């Protein structure tokens, strides 16, 4: 289920473009927005969240009471999203799996483990997006916030410690997928978004017009 490439399908249906040939080449909501507009990006993100949640919910229904299995299914949904079997492509003489970075699917898995976490992750991730100004950092923050929330809940006896494993491993999977972005971050060439992008544009404008 995690391998269903909603971003690829949504963009293809809307304007016929191959989202893998646009900007980052990923199939997530951010790149779908670049390829086919805001609506396509939001719709893709919602479908990817639902995909992550549904995978864990279905497995929970089939194998109830097995938290390790539930967590494993949620993690596999992220991996399937990032390396979709439906988007296997031969590049430079070798087969390559294409997909997204996993942020939305990670959120879906976290929601399946504890539904109210959506009201913690979404506003905090939005603040990261608007004020830190990097989409890649926002994506990683989803898994990081989930891990912190599950650590607190586990320490209070409100959820099993295995949920912390979900947050930690999800963060590692997202970091691995975003290696090119991290390289650009360290080089200072990563694309800036949100309020920070507007602030930087204003500074550049003032510099060259004063």
N, C-alpha and C positions, 0 to 999 in steps of 0.2 A: 504493500500500500504506500509506503514511503517513497517509492520510486516513481509514482505517478507525477509527471512533470507539468504541473498545472500552469506554471509561467509560460512554458513553451507552447502549450495548447491555447491558452488565453490570447497570447500575442498573435499566434498563427491564425486564429479565428477572426480577430479584430482587423488586422491589416496584412496578413500573409507573410510577415517578416519572420525570420528565424532569430529568436532572442539570443541564441548562442553567438550570433555574428554582430551583436550590438554591445558596445562599451566593454563591461567586464566579462561578458560571455556567460554570465550565470543566469539561472532560470527563476530566481527569487523575485519578490515584489519590487525591490528597488530597480532592478534591471528591466523588469516588465514595464515599469513606469517610464523608463527612458525610451523603451521601444514602442510603446503604444499609448502612453498617457497616464494620468493620475488614476483614472477609473480602473484601468487594467492592472496597475500596481496594487491598488487596494484590494481588488477582487482576488488577485493572485495570493496576496498575503493572507487574506481570510481563509482561502482554500487550503493554503499550506498549514495554517494553524489548526484547522479542522482535521487535516490529514494526520498531523501528529497526535492530536487528542483521540481521534477515532481508532487509530492503531492500538493505543494503550487500552481504550475502552473495550474494544472487541476482544482483545486477549484476556482482559479481566473477566469478561462475561464467559469466555470459554474455559478459563482456568482461574476460578475465583480463589481468593485468599493467598495467592502466590505473589508477594510483592516483588521478588526478584525477577519473576517472569514479566510482570507488568513494567518494571523499570527497563528490562532488557528490550522489550518490544518498543518502548518509547525511544530508546537510544538507536535501535535499528531503523526506526522511521527517519531519524535525522541522517543517519549514514546513507540510507536509501535515497533520501532527498538530495544529498550532496553528490552521490555517485549513482545516478539513475541507470538501471539496466535498460531502460527504454531509449536512452540517449548515448548509447555506446557508439563511438565514432573512431575511425582510423585516422590518426594524425602522425605525420612524419614516420611512417612505417610501423607504428604501434597502436594498439587499441586503447582508447581513453574514455573513461566514464565522465560525463558532464552532469552538472546540476547546480544547486544553489549553495549558499553558505550555511543554511540551517537555522537561522534565527527564529523565523516564524514557526517552523516545525518544532523547534526546541520549546517555544512558548506553549504550543499545543500539548506537548508531552507533559509539561509542568502543570498545565491546567487539568489534565486527566488525573494527575496524582493528587492535586488539591485545588479544586475549582476557584476559590477566592484569590489565589495567587495572581490571577489576571489583573486584579485591581491594585496590586502592588507593582508588578512588573511594568505594565503599560505606562503609567504616569512617570515612573522613574526613568524608563528607557526613552520616553519622549523628552524629558529634561536633558538627558545625555545627548540626544540627537540635536536639540536646539542650541545647547550652550557649549558642549564639547566640540560639536561640529563635524564629527566623522561618522558616516554610516557604518563603517566596519567596527568601530568601537561600540556603537549602539548595539550591533548584532551580538558582539561578545558580552555586552553588559546584561543581556537577557539571561544567559546561562549563569553568569556570575551572581546576579540578583537572586535567581532561583536557588542556587547553592547556598547563599547566605540565609535566605528565608527557611530553607529546609534544615540548615544547621540549628537555627534558633528554635524551630518547632521540635526537632529531635531532642534538643537539650531540655526542652520543657515537657517532653514525653507526649507530644501531640501528634507526632508522625514517626515512622520508622527511620532509622539511620540510613537505610538503603536508598532513601530518596536523596540524601546528600550525595551518594555515589552517582545518581543520575545527573545532578547539577555539575559535579566535578568532571565527569566523563564527557558530558555535553559541551562543557567549556573547552576541553581539550580538542574535541572534534571540530568545534567552531574555529579555534585558533589555528588548527592545521589547515582548514579550508581557506582561511584568510591570510595565509602566509605572504602572498604578493602584496596585500594591503598593509601588512605589518612592516614589510620591507620599505614601502613608500612612506609609511609613518615615520620610521627612523631616518629616512632620507629627507623628510620634510616636503614630499611631493604628493601626499595623499589629498584627494579631492575634499574640499571643505564645504559643509552644508549648514543649514539652519541659520540662527541669528548670527553666529560667528562668521558665516560667509558674507552676510550683509554688512557686518562691521568691517571686515577686511576689504570688501569692495569700496566701502565709504572711505577707508583710510587711503587706498590706492588712488581713488578719485581726487581726494584732497591733496595728496602728494603731487600729482601731476597737473593740478589746476590752481595751485597757489604760487 
